[in-house]
Amino acid sequence: MDTLWEDIEKLSTVCRAAGAHLPDEELKALQVGKVAEEAGEAMHALHGLKGLTTCGDDHTWPEVQNDLVGTVIAALLAMHYIDPTGARATFDEVLHHRTRRGRKAATSA
């Protein structure tokens, strides 16, 4: 997980530099919006995989996965924008809390 967060920090530096002309609160809001955009792309790819698009786009599961990874990266960047020094700890805490039932079920099986 160290490399992931190191990469997020590096990417955040590059992205923040590109948006240096914008107020910090606007950058945060735009990055949260980017999460929704990436998730929408994953959904579009899924629709294309299932033949549900009218534009004839064919997609594959790897394309869906690629867009899902883009969503995760965008979300981690948004967390880093919101709290550069505490994003990782917040992520770890929320992940631990949200996976508690799964961990309990795995140990009782």
C-alpha positions, 0 to 999 in steps of 0.5 A: 500500500505504500507505493500506492499512496506514494504514487497518489502523492506524486500524481496529486502534485502534478495535478495540483500544479496544473490547477494552480490557477484555481482556488483550493476548494474548487480543486477539491470539488472538481476532483470529487466530480472526477470520481463521478465521471470515471464511475460513469465511464465504467458504467458506459463500458458495462453497457457496451459490454452488454450491448446496451448502447445505441452508439455501437460501442463494444467493450470488454471486462478489461475495459470495465476494470480499467475504468474502475481503476480510474475511479479508484485513483480519482477517489484517492486523489480526491481524498488527498486533495481534501486532506494531504496529510491524513488521507491515508489514515482516513482511508485505512480507518474507513476501510477497516470499519466498512469491511468489519462484517466481511472479516467476521464472516471469513473467520467464522466460516 
